């Protein structure tokens, strides 16, 4: 789990809910969790490996996936939170 250094202020909370939901909807691995009361966003990726040994390649994939996803969406979330991008623009970006 990783908290993103972006916060949707009180005037952008609905936009935050919309863009995190839109972003999470298209993901195969991981999702964004959004706290509408605080405007904070976290990214989480999880998989059950109960009774299994995971290879270093699987571990690397999960870390890389998390890092790439955060890198892809952080700037867009920040732009929406600062009013530099609208929700429709986010959907096209």
C-alpha positions, 0 to 999 in steps of 0.5 A, a space after each residue: 500500500 502506498 499513499 500518494 502525495 496528492 490531496 483533493 481539497 474540499 472543493 475537489 472531493 467529488 472529482 477525486 472520487 470520480 478520477 480514482 474510480 475511473 482509474 481503478 476500473 481499468 486496472 487488472 492489478 491493483 486499485 486506488 482507494 480514496 477517502 472522500 472525508 480527507 481527500 487522500 489517495 492510496 494505491 494497493 496491489 495484493 494477491 493471495 499466495 497462501 501455500 505458495 512460494 513466489 519467485 523473485 520474478 513475481 515479486 519484481 512484477 508486483 513492485 514494478 506494476 505498483 511503481 508504474 501505476 503510481 507514476 502513470 496516475 500521480 501527475 493526472 491526479 495532481 492536475 485534477 486536484 489543483 484544477 489544472 485538468 477536468 474529469 473529462 480531460 482526465 478520461 481522455 488523458 
